[in-house]
Amino acid sequence: MTCLAFRLRTVADLLPGIHRAAGASNAVEEVDRAETQDLIGIPVAQWADTDSQLEQFVSQHSAAREAELAQLLHRRIRRQIDLIEPGMRDVRGFRVQPIDWSKIPTT
C-alpha cells in the first residue's frame, strides 16, 4: 500500500466519527450553555461566552459554590470525551516514536 493510499484509508476510517462529532457538537454546546446559565443565574447568550462567565462567577463566589462548579466542569469534560471517543478507536494504544530534535537540521 502506498503512503497516499494509507492516508486516504485513514481519513475514510475517521470520517464517520468526525461527522458524528460535528453533528452532536451543537447539542453539547447547548447543554453546556444551559447548565452554566443555571449555575450562575444569569443568561449566557452564546456557548463561547460560558468560560468567561464562569471565570467571573468564580471570582465573585470563590469557594462557596466550589462543589457545584466542579460537578459542572466534570459533566462538560465527560460530554467532550463522549463526543470524541468513537473517533479515537484507531489511536488507542498508539505510540509515537520519540524524535531527537538535536539531530534535525534547523537551517
N, C-alpha and C positions, 0 to 999 in steps of 0.2 A: 504494500500500500504506500502510495506516495505521501509526502508531507502534506500537500494540499488536500488530498483525499481524506487524510486523517483529520485535518482541521475541519473540513466540511462535515464529516460524520459527527465530530464532537459538537459542532454548532447545531446540527439537526437533532442530536440527542438532547441538547439543553433547551431547545426552543419551546417544547410543551411546558416545561416548568417556568420559563420566563413569561410565557403568555398567561399562565395561571396567576403568577405573582402580579403581573401588571393589571389583570382584571380584578384581583382581590385587593389591590393596594388602596383604592378609593374607599372601600368599605372599612379597611383597617384604619385609615386616616380619620374617617368619620367617627369611629368608635373612640379613638384616641382623643379627638377634639371634644366629644361629648363627655367623656369621663373626666377630662381636665376641667371642663366647664362646671361639672357637678361638684368637683372638689374645691375649686377656688371660688365658686359662687358668682362669677361674672361671665358674660358671654365671651366666647373666643370665636372670632369671625372666621379664621382660616386655620387649617392644620399647622401651617408654617409658623403661626404665632404661639402655639402651645408652649414651646420651650421657654420663650421669653416671658410669657405669662406665669409659668411655673417658677421661674427664677425670681420674679417679683414677689410671688406668693411666699416662697421660702424665706426671702429676706425680711418679709413682714411678720411671719409667724414662727420663724426659727424652728425649734424642736417641738413645739406644741402639737403639730399635725404630722410629725415625722412618720408614724406608723401608716397613716393613710397615704402619704406621699410615696413611701416605699412600696406599698401594695399597688398603687397606680403605676409606678415605674416597672414593677415586676410584670404586671399584665401587659404593658406596652412591649416590653422586651420579648415576652412569650409570644405575642402576636407576630412580631417580626420573625422570630425563629420558626414559628408555624408556617409563615408565608414563604420563607426561602428553603425550608428543609427538603421539600420534594426535589428541588433542583440541585441539591447538594449530594445526591447519591453517588455521582461519579467522582467526587473528590474526597469521600470518606477514606481515611487510611492512606491518603496520598502524601507522599513525601517529596520534598523538593531538595535536589542536590545542592549543598552549600557551594557558594561561589567565593573563591579567594579573590576579592576585588583588587588586591595589591598586584595581581598578575595581569590585570586588564589595563591596556594602554589608555591613557587619558588624553593623548594628543592625536 
